[in-house]
Amino acid sequence: MKIHGPRFARAGSVALVLLMIACFMLMPFSAAHLRDEKGVRVVADEASRRVDVFVDGQPFTSYIWPESLKKPVLYPLLTAAGTPVTRGYPMEPRAGERVDHPHHVGLWFNHGDLNGVDFWNNSTTLPADRQSKMGTITHRRVVSAKGGRESGELVVEMDWVMPDGKVILRETTKFIFYAGRNLRAVDRITTLTAQDERAVFRDSKEGVFGLRVRRELEQPSDKAEIFTDASGQPTEMAKLDNTGVTGLYRSSEGKEGDAVWGTRGRWTMLTGKVGREAITLAMLDHPKNVGYPTHWHARGYGLFAANPLGLDAFTGGKEKLNFTLEPKQFVTFQHRLLILSDAIKPDRLEAQYKRFTEGAKPL
């Protein structure tokens, strides 16, 4: 059989081109793939009970609702340099960390007394008789998830469920995830709608927008302490080695350290170091929120929370709020968490706060 050179050459060229195209499409790290990694990506995987958030292909945080938790949370939260700022316990315990308050996981939103039911302290570690009296926040669905060059968005729905299985509140929350140089940030815009009965948020120190930080960002403590939850159950906080523990709270009103607890303020920041990385965590309260300016449930052992619904607890009974929603009424709370790889001064944080109240992205 005679082989015709030119025809064979053309056929070989076509086959080679097709092979090259196939290989390009299968390459996991192709140029096109790398371009897709730029910016903020929000990837939902409801079968795995999580939504992952990436910045330029690197992890930032995840919205998770594992069966081991009694509420959905953002966990972990990382700086722009990739350093976790959240405590590992109980999800991923680290050497030297405290192992108290197993309900303090990542970043969350709940309350310690809703119609007499505790949604704050619930965890799978409680004995069955206590757990059966607690409220649970359950994930219902991901409404939308989308990315962008400098920010991404996630909208989810949750149910606040009473011990008898009745839904007391329907929650719709929008998360906005921001990224920039030395910056990560989260806006949490939460709308709570009462269902078929009145919902009374009785004043409690256990609330509302909370974060538990890693050991290095706690404030140094020189003594053992005992704290009680809303049910009066004690937790002993042992004195630990303070090596590398560098945290310090500062509020918009000039309060510092333990003096921040129970006071009001537009914002509070927690500064410290993890290794050589200077870190500032800041929570910002919005003027349209109930209870503005919020009280701060900011503890030296690493609990950092804005609580607008604890008036009686923070004023020693001198004032009361007991915020109430009638059936089908709703309320919206808006907060911003800044995670900065920098030890910023209060004036710079005040500028960030102004942008937040004006609806602008963080600097």
Secondary structure, DSSP 8 states (H G I E B T S, - for coil): ----HHHHHHHHHHHHHHHHHHHHHH-TT-HHHHHHHSSEEEEEEGGGTEEEEEETTEEEEEEE--TT-SS-EEEEEB-TTS-B-B--TTTS--TT-----TT--SEEEEES-BTTBBSSS--TTS-HHHHTTB-EEEEEEEEEEE-BSSEEEEEEEEEEE-TTS-EEEEEEEEEEEEEETTEEEEEEEEEEEE-SS-EEE---SSEEEEEEB-GGGS----S-EEEE-TT--EEEE-----TT---EEEETTS-BGGGGTT-B-SEEEEEEEETTEEEEEEEEE-TTSTTSS-EEEE-TTSEEEEETT-HHHHTTTS----EEE-TT-EEEEEEEEEEESS---HHHHHHHHHHHHTT----
